[in-house]
């Protein structure tokens, strides 16, 4: 896998984790971190799918 793809995936997981911990402690901005994390996860999925389809 590509280093950028792994970077998007791991940073997305980190943001989702920070948002989850923040929502547990009633942090107001936790949903922003969860949303950014899900956005990066979706971007990593799209890049992965695009590279797989491009190989065919």
Steps between C-alpha positions, in 0.01 A plus 500: 500500500599858446648706785246780446215252522631356827552853632140603422370181657699524824441873544129444445498231768687734734244777448209261554663377822557855626140588415369189675696574815390864482135405468538276804613808697228725347744705293315740269731457199513120504257459210728713280788260564279198433377658176852584384613148583214346303577732210863387492392136527267550202777671304737211571232254385443694178873519425536127565205416274623735227845340495348151491272588209781678319714183509235305307 
